[in-house]
Each structure stands twice: as structure tokens, then as C-alpha cells.
Amino acid sequence: MTVRPDCISENVPLAPYTTFKIGGQADFLATITSEEELIDVLTWSKQEDMSVMILGGGSNVVFADAGYRGLVLHINIKGIEVAEQNNKIFVTAAAGLEWDEFVSKMVKLNFSGLENLSGIPGKVGASPVQNIGAYGVEVGEKIISVRVYNPQTKNFSTLEKNECDFSYRHSFFKNEAGKNLIITAVTFLLDKKFKPVLGYPDLQKYFSDSTPTIEKLRSAILEIRRHKFPDLGKVGTAGSFFKNPIIDSGHYARLTKVYPELPGYAQTRGVKVSAAWLIDNVAQAKGIREGNVGTHGSQALVFVNYGQATATELDIFATKISDLVFKKTGIQLAREVCFVGEG
């Protein structure tokens, strides 16, 4: 009989573990600081026949008001390893590192590739799951491999990039076959030569009369994000609440007759349109507030907890906005934020 590991606590409030600051209690929560600890905790949870949920930085999750019946694994493994080969930099980062702290370290070392992803909340281990992206860069473009633990086989293994099935805000880790894998480290391929990606209008405008360095590009992105996103120290939020939808070109052409200013970006399988634009201009919901939830005044895609919001309140508010967009455009907005636990 396995004794309950010391890293496991009972009846733990989950709201402080998420950037939205919403959610009830977990029956148990384990803060994992090593792969050995991970194995011990999972052995105990299987013995107790307990459901398990993986939590990183909590930047993309909302726990139910009733909490989570089972064990929450808070992955907090730290560490960075760097190797150089043919002027390329291979960086392996542990899953529990704060994402932006990791990006900051890479920029200070002049390792290029992740600077456009500055300021994104969450942890390294969550980055491949969501295939996080911003300002023309997706993390899947920079990932070489992902180290995972499979609770079913009780083995560690390495998934190569082509096995991760990266696409827009999607990866193998969201599929049925991959969702139970536990990420413990991610290896990135970075470059010693700075290669600025300045395709987004905000960045083109910012550097219209100057040439960016890697440090200046990171600073610019952080400044732009400060104007668009609320301060996590003051309000709860998970950043962008919905994904930017991809619709077929015919649907887009019909919509532009009604909404001629609707921005669209050609994709291999259609046209990507701005969810923020739809919420702002179609639903007329930018900067609105209902009770304890609302949309941010500078960015309609960002939902905000003004202090005492519940998961139920947030869910009702989000559904109301997505239903209005669908009614007027036929576009069904898909949530980036995951709702977890008993309602």
C-alpha cells in the first residue's frame, strides 16, 4: 500500500492557481517538482482510483464553482539545458518554467525565435498543447520535441515535432490519444542570428522608422500587449477567450457585403477572421460588463473577472456573446479557454 506523498494537499482552493481567479476546491492537489515525484503521485492516485487533471500555469482554464473531484497535478518542474550545433541552439526547458521568464532568458542570451511570444501567461509545458501563437509566430514552428510521461504504459518517451500534429491552436495533446500524456519538458530549436518577424501591422507601425534588435522587439511586443490586455495583478483573465475562426472563402465573401471592413487572412483551408473584430463590431460587446464579468475596454477578445465572478457567470456571459455573433454571421466561435470540473 503506497503512502500518500508529502507533496499532496487536501481540499485546495483552485482559483489562486489560475489567471482567471475562478473556481472551487480540488479534493487533492499535488505540486510536482521532479519526474520521480510525478511517478510517486500517479502511483498513489491509481491506488485510490482517482481521476487526475494536469495543471500548468492555469492561464487557459476555468475550474467549475463546485471544484474538481479528484487530484490536480500542478506541474512545477524547473530547469534549462542548452546545446549548440552548427550555429543552431537546442534548448530544453522543463515544463514548470513560467513561459515569459523563459522567453526573457532566451532574449538575454540572444537566442532568436521566441521573442514574438513575449508576454504570454502560462508555463512552458502548456505551450505545445495549445500551440500558443502571437504576432506571426506559433510555438510549434520552434519545437523540436516534447518529453512526455504516459500514465497507462508508465513510461517516458519523446515525441518528435512531426508527431505533435501542430496546427492553429491545436496539437496532438488535444486529441483523444494524446490528452492524457503528461509533458515534463520541451526542446526548442533557436537561432544565434536574429531574424525579426514583423508581419503584423502593430509591429510594422512600431518599427516604421527604426530597425529592431531582439531586445527592442521583445520590449515592443510587451508594450503593445500592455495596451491590449489587462494587468493580471489587478484583474482575472485568460487572455484571448475565443479562437479566431477559419471560414470558407464563400462565407467570407458573403459577410464582407454586410461587413466590408471585416479583416480576413487567407489560409490553406479558408479565411481566418478576427474574433475580436466580430465581438466588437457585430456583437457590440467591447468594454461591456455584466455583473462580475465583462470584456476588456481595449481588446474585445479578452474577458475579465472583476473580482467575484463565478464559472457559471462567465459561461453564461460567453455563451450570450457567441450566440449573438452566430445569429448575425453564422460563425460559431470556439473557446480557447477550457472549463473543467463539476458545474
C-alpha positions in Angstrom: 0.0 0.0 0.0 1.5 3.3 -1.1 1.5 6.1 1.4 0.2 9.4 0.2 3.2 11.5 -0.9 4.0 14.7 1.1 3.6 16.9 -1.9 -0.2 16.3 -2.0 -2.5 18.6 -0.1 -6.3 18.1 0.5 -9.2 20.5 -0.1 -7.2 23.1 -2.0 -8.9 26.2 -3.5 -8.2 26.3 -7.2 -8.9 29.9 -8.1 -5.4 31.1 -7.0 -3.8 28.6 -9.4 -5.5 30.1 -12.5 -5.1 33.5 -14.1 -8.9 33.9 -14.2 -9.0 33.5 -10.4 -12.2 31.4 -10.7 -13.1 28.0 -9.3 -13.9 25.9 -6.2 -11.8 23.4 -4.4 -9.9 20.3 -5.6 -10.2 17.2 -3.4 -6.4 16.9 -3.7 -3.6 18.9 -5.3 0.0 17.8 -5.8 2.8 20.3 -6.7 5.2 18.2 -8.8 8.8 19.3 -8.8 10.5 16.2 -10.4 9.7 13.3 -12.7 10.3 10.9 -9.7 7.7 12.8 -7.7 5.3 12.6 -10.7 5.6 8.8 -10.7 5.0 8.5 -7.0 1.9 10.7 -7.1 0.4 8.9 -10.0 1.0 5.5 -8.4 -0.9 6.7 -5.3 -3.7 8.2 -7.4 -4.2 4.9 -9.3 -4.2 3.0 -6.0 -7.0 5.4 -4.8 -8.9 5.1 -8.2 -8.8 8.8 -8.5 -9.4 11.0 -11.6 -6.4 13.2 -12.5 -6.2 16.6 -14.1 -3.0 18.3 -15.3 -2.5 22.0 -14.5 0.4 24.2 -15.6 0.2 28.0 -15.2 -3.6 28.0 -15.2 -3.7 30.6 -18.0 -6.1 28.7 -20.2 -8.5 27.0 -17.7 -11.6 27.8 -15.6 -12.5 25.5 -12.8 -16.1 24.9 -12.0 -17.6 26.6 -9.0 -18.0 23.1 -7.4 -14.3 22.5 -7.9 -12.7 19.3 -9.1 -13.5 15.8 -7.7 -10.1 14.1 -7.8 -6.4 15.0 -8.0 -5.0 18.1 -9.7 -1.4 17.8 -10.8 0.3 21.2 -10.7 3.5 20.7 -12.8 6.3 22.8 -11.3 9.4 21.1 -12.6 12.2 23.7 -13.4 15.4 23.7 -15.3 17.0 24.7 -18.7 19.6 22.8 -20.8 21.4 24.4 -23.8 23.3 22.7 -26.6 24.8 24.2 -29.7 25.3 22.5 -33.1 26.1 24.2 -36.5 25.2 27.6 -35.2 21.8 26.3 -34.0 20.7 26.4 -30.4 18.8 23.5 -28.9 17.2 24.5 -25.6 15.4 22.0 -23.4 13.1 23.7 -20.9 11.3 22.0 -18.1 7.5 22.1 -18.1 7.1 24.1 -14.9 9.0 27.2 -16.0 7.0 30.3 -16.4 6.7 30.9 -20.2 7.6 34.6 -20.2 10.5 34.1 -17.8 11.9 31.5 -20.2 11.4 33.8 -23.3 13.1 36.6 -21.4 16.2 34.4 -20.7 16.4 33.4 -24.4 16.3 37.0 -25.5 19.0 38.0 -23.0 21.2 35.2 -24.4 20.4 36.5 -28.0 18.7 33.2 -28.9 16.2 34.1 -31.6 12.8 32.5 -32.3 10.5 33.1 -29.3 10.6 36.8 -28.9 7.3 37.4 -30.7 5.7 35.2 -28.0 6.7 37.5 -25.2 4.2 38.3 -22.5 2.0 35.2 -22.9 1.0 33.9 -19.5 1.3 30.2 -18.6 4.1 27.7 -18.4 6.4 26.0 -20.9 4.6 22.7 -20.6 1.4 24.2 -21.8 2.9 25.9 -24.8 2.8 22.9 -27.2 -0.7 21.8 -26.0 -2.3 24.9 -27.2 0.3 25.6 -29.9 0.4 29.2 -28.5 0.9 31.9 -31.0 1.2 35.7 -31.4 2.4 38.3 -33.8 3.1 35.9 -36.7 4.8 33.1 -34.7 3.4 29.8 -33.4 5.4 27.9 -30.9 5.0 24.7 -32.9 7.3 26.2 -35.5 10.2 26.3 -32.9 9.6 23.0 -31.1 11.9 20.0 -32.0 10.5 17.5 -29.5 8.4 17.1 -26.4 9.2 14.8 -23.4 6.1 13.1 -22.0 5.0 10.5 -19.4 2.3 8.0 -20.3 0.3 7.0 -17.2 -1.1 4.0 -19.0 2.3 2.5 -20.0 4.2 4.0 -17.1 6.9 5.1 -19.5 8.6 8.3 -20.5 9.1 8.9 -24.2 10.0 11.7 -26.7 7.6 12.9 -29.3 9.2 14.4 -32.4 7.8 17.6 -34.0 6.0 15.7 -36.8 4.2 13.5 -34.2 2.8 16.6 -32.4 0.3 17.4 -35.1 0.6 21.2 -34.7 -2.0 23.4 -36.3 -3.7 26.7 -35.4 -4.3 26.5 -31.6 -4.2 22.7 -31.8 -1.8 19.8 -31.2 -1.8 16.0 -30.7 -2.1 16.7 -27.0 -5.7 17.8 -27.5 -6.6 14.5 -29.3 -8.0 11.5 -27.6 -4.7 9.6 -28.0 -2.6 12.4 -26.5 -4.7 14.3 -24.0 -3.6 12.0 -21.1 0.1 12.4 -21.7 1.9 14.5 -19.2 4.5 16.9 -20.6 7.7 17.3 -18.5 10.0 19.1 -20.9 10.0 20.8 -24.3 13.0 21.1 -26.7 13.2 24.2 -29.0 15.4 24.9 -32.0 16.5 28.6 -31.8 18.9 30.7 -33.8 22.0 32.7 -32.9 21.2 35.1 -35.7 18.3 37.4 -35.0 15.5 37.0 -37.6 12.8 39.6 -36.9 9.2 38.6 -37.8 7.4 41.9 -38.4 4.4 40.9 -40.5 1.7 42.2 -38.0 0.5 45.8 -38.6 1.2 46.7 -35.0 4.8 45.8 -35.3 5.2 47.4 -38.8 3.9 50.6 -37.3 6.1 50.4 -34.3 9.3 49.9 -36.3 8.3 52.1 -39.3 11.3 54.4 -38.8 13.7 52.1 -36.9 15.4 48.7 -37.1 14.6 46.3 -34.2 17.1 44.4 -32.2 15.9 41.2 -30.4 15.6 43.2 -27.1 13.7 46.1 -28.8 11.3 43.6 -30.5 10.5 42.0 -27.1 10.0 45.4 -25.5 7.7 46.5 -28.3 5.6 43.4 -28.0 5.3 43.7 -24.2 4.3 47.4 -24.7 1.7 46.5 -27.3 0.3 43.8 -25.1 0.1 46.2 -22.1 -2.2 48.4 -24.1 -4.4 45.5 -25.3 -4.5 43.2 -22.2 -5.4 43.9 -18.6 -2.9 43.7 -15.7 -3.1 40.2 -14.3 -2.1 41.6 -10.9 -5.4 43.6 -10.9 -8.0 41.6 -12.7 -8.5 37.9 -13.6 -8.3 37.0 -17.2 -7.1 34.2 -19.5 -6.2 36.5 -22.4 -8.0 35.7 -25.6 -11.2 33.8 -24.8 -12.1 32.6 -28.3 -10.1 31.3 -31.2 -10.0 33.3 -34.4 -12.4 31.3 -36.6 -11.5 30.0 -40.0 -14.4 30.0 -42.5 -14.6 29.1 -46.2 -13.9 31.8 -48.8 -17.5 31.9 -49.9 -18.8 32.6 -46.4 -16.2 35.3 -46.0 -17.2 36.9 -49.4 -20.9 37.0 -48.3 -20.0 38.5 -44.9 -17.9 41.3 -46.4 -21.0 42.5 -48.3 -22.6 43.2 -44.9 -19.4 44.0 -43.0 -17.0 45.4 -45.7 -14.3 46.1 -43.0 -14.2 42.5 -41.7 -10.5 41.6 -41.7 -9.6 38.3 -43.3 -6.3 36.4 -43.6 -6.0 33.7 -46.3 -5.3 30.2 -45.0 -4.8 26.9 -46.8 -8.3 25.8 -45.7 -10.2 29.1 -45.9 -10.0 32.5 -44.4 -9.1 33.3 -40.8 -11.2 36.2 -39.4 -10.8 38.2 -36.3 -12.9 37.1 -33.3 -12.1 40.4 -31.6 -13.5 42.3 -34.6 -16.7 40.2 -34.5 -17.2 40.7 -30.8 -16.5 44.5 -31.1 -18.3 45.3 -34.4 -21.0 42.6 -34.7 -21.9 41.9 -31.1 -21.1 45.5 -30.0 -19.6 44.0 -26.8 -16.3 45.7 -26.4 -15.8 47.1 -22.9 -19.2 45.9 -21.6 -19.8 44.5 -18.2 -22.5 42.3 -16.8 -22.2 41.7 -13.0 -18.7 40.5 -12.2 -17.6 39.7 -15.8 -17.0 41.7 -18.9 -14.9 42.3 -22.0 -11.8 44.4 -21.8 -12.1 48.0 -22.9 -9.0 47.8 -25.1 -9.5 44.3 -26.5 -12.9 42.8 -27.0 -11.5 39.2 -27.2 -10.2 39.4 -23.6 -12.8 38.5 -20.9 -12.3 39.9 -17.4 -13.2 38.8 -13.9 -13.7 42.0 -11.9 -13.2 40.2 -8.6 -16.0 37.9 -7.6 -17.0 36.2 -10.8 -18.1 32.6 -10.8 -17.5 30.0 -13.6 -21.3 29.9 -14.2 -21.5 33.6 -14.6 -18.6 33.6 -17.1 -20.1 30.7 -19.0 -23.4 32.5 -19.4 -21.7 35.7 -20.5 -19.5 34.0 -23.1 -22.5 32.0 -24.4 -24.5 35.1 -24.8 -21.8 36.8 -26.9 -21.1 33.8 -29.1 -24.8 33.2 -29.7 -25.1 36.8 -30.9 -22.2 36.5 -33.3 -23.6 33.3 -34.7 -27.0 34.8 -35.2 -25.7 37.7 -37.2 -22.8 35.9 -39.1 -23.3 32.2 -39.0 -19.9 31.9 -37.4 -19.7 29.7 -34.3 -16.9 31.0 -32.0 -14.9 28.2 -30.4 -13.5 28.8 -26.9 -9.7 28.8 -26.3 -10.4 28.6 -22.5 -11.2 25.2 -21.1 -13.9 24.7 -18.5 -13.1 21.9 -16.1 -14.9 20.1 -13.2 -18.4 19.7 -12.0 -20.9 22.5 -12.8 
